[in-house]
Amino acid sequence: MSKIDNRPEPPYAGSERETLNGFLDFLRATVRWKCHGLSDEQARRALLPSELTTVAGLVGHLSYVERYWFEVVLAGEPDTWKDRLAADPDAEFREALDVPLAALLDEYERQCERSRRIAGERELDDEVPFRGSSVSVRYVLTHLIEETGRHTGHLDVLRELIDGRTGE
């Protein structure tokens, strides 16, 4: 990891929207920070009992999660992963193992930018149909904070196992 930590700090006293976006952007930046300096081989290395819990697999998964919740759920775009995930529920983890880490991180950043745009065009209380009910933009942002936070914890453990580096 870079000794320079330039992740954006969430606001201490922002609006609800600024706080949600701030924490999500901090976690998104943490993904890149945890991956900084790793080789493709290190990113693909399975260090835990699950062969899918790799740095590359987690970045691929997080890109998919961003795409699904913002583009598919909120924006109503087709789920381009539907067939692949029907054939292999872990496809986003597996397919990431064949992609260079730099390309995975670039795609993750592009996806996060699209997600920011989609969420920014809606109010927090806006709802869209979801699984026989509805889901709000607030829920999606909160869910992505939880999901990204959980997986940055996995990245933290993997990074320590790869080269001993630790950090928030």
N, C-alpha and C positions, 0 to 999 in steps of 0.2 A: 504494500500500500504506500501511496505517496505520503511523505511526511507532511505535505501541505494539504490541509483539510479545508477545502473551499466550498463545502456543502452549504446551501442556503439555510439560515436559521429560521424556524417558524416564528411568526410574530408573538411577542409576549402579551400583547393586548390588542389583537386584530379582531375584525369582524368574524363571524362564524365561517364565512366563505374563505376569508384570508387565512384563518387558522387551519381549516381542513386542507386547503391547497398547500399551505406552508409545510404542514407535517408530511403530506404525501410527496411533495417535491424534495424535502429533506431525505426521505427514505429512498426515493428514486435515485438521488445523487449518491446515497450510501451504496446502492448496488454497484454503480460504476467505481466508487472508491474502493470497495472490497475486491474488485476484479483488477485494479490497477497493477500493472507489472507482471501479471501471470502469463505464462506461455499457453499456447493451445493445448499442449500435452497436460499441463497442470490443470487447466480448466475442464478437461475431459476425465480426469482421474477419479475413479470411484473409491472413496475412502471410508464409506459407511456401508452397513449391510445392504442397503438399497443401492443397486447399481445405477439408479436414475438420479440419486442425490449427488449431482456434480455441479460445479460452478456453471458450466455451459448449459446443463439441463435446467438449472434454476433460472438462468437468464432467458432461455427459450420459453420456459413456462410463464415467467412474468410478462414477456412480450405478448404471449397469447392471452393472458388474463386481462391485460390492458385492452387489447383488441376486442375481446369478447364483451366485457362490461361496458365499454364506451361506444364502440362502433356497432356491435350487434344489438346489445340490450338498449342503450340509450338512443342511438341514431337509427336503429331498425335496419341496418345493412345486413346482407346475407352472411352467414357464418361459413367462411371458406374452409374452416377446419372440421366441419361437421362430419364429413365422410371419413376423413383420416382418424378422427377420434372415435368414431363408431367401430372402425377396424382395430384400433389400438388406443385405448383410453389414455395412454402415456405418450402419444405420438410427439407432442411438443417437446418433451424431455429427450426422447430418443433422437429425433431429427436434429436437435441442436448439437448433438455430438459430432455431426459431420460438417459443422459450420465453424469457421475461424472465430475466436472470441471477439476480435475487433468488429467483425461483421455483426455478430449477435448484439453487441453493445450499441452499435450504430442503429440497428433496427429497433432496439429497445428505446433509444432516445427518440427516434422518429415516431414510434408508436405513442410514447408519452406526450409528445407535442400534439399529435392528433387527438389524444384523450383530453388534454388541456383545452383545446379548441372546442371540442364537442361539449364538454362540461361547461365551459365559459359561455356558451350560447344559450344556456338554460338556467332557470332559477333553481335553488336548492329544493323547493317544494314541488317542482315539476315531476309528474309521474308518467310512466310508460307501462303498458301491459307487460306482465312477466309471470310466467308459470301459473296461469289461471287467476292471477291477482294483479297487483301493480307494484312498482318499485320507484322510489324517488331518487333524484340526483344526489341528495344528501346520503341516502343509503349506499349508493354506488361509491361515492368518495370515501365514506367511512369503511366500507368493505375493502376497498383498495388499500387503505392505510393498514388495516389488519393483515391482509394478504401479503403486502410488500414487507411489512414489519416482521412477520413470521419468517419469510424467506430471507430477509437480510440477516436474521439470526442464524439460519442455516449457513449462509455465506460466511458469516463470522467464524463458525466452527470449522468449516472447510478450509478457510484461509489459515487458521491456526494449525490445522493438521498438515497443510501443504508446506508452509514455511515458517511457522511459529509466530507469525505476526498477529497481533491482537489490536484491538481498538474499538472504540464505541461504534 
